[in-house]
Amino acid sequence: ASTSPRLLCAVSVATALLLPCAVGSELAQLPGPGEPLRLEHSTGSVDVSVELDPDASPDRPRTRTAGWVRTARKLFEGTVFPRPAA
């Protein structure tokens, strides 16, 4: 399965925002532990989940897990009126 370059960029940006010395990290509204980070863009937003390795040294951070949250939305809602049984 292919992965969208936009999603890879979103995971990279979210990871960078979690690093204390990264550009923009002091401006980011970071979520609580286990909560996704919402990144807004020109066509909407994407929720990204990133966990840094707490055992890594501060000068060489490592990512333990990273991914994005996918959701489904309802496309149609309707009422069906079946014929009465013959």
Secondary structure, 3 states (H helix, E strand, C coil): CCCCHHHHHHHHHHHHHHCCCCCCCCCCCCCCCCCCEEEEECCEEEEEEEEECCCCCCCCCCEEEEEEECCCCCCCCCCCCCCCCC
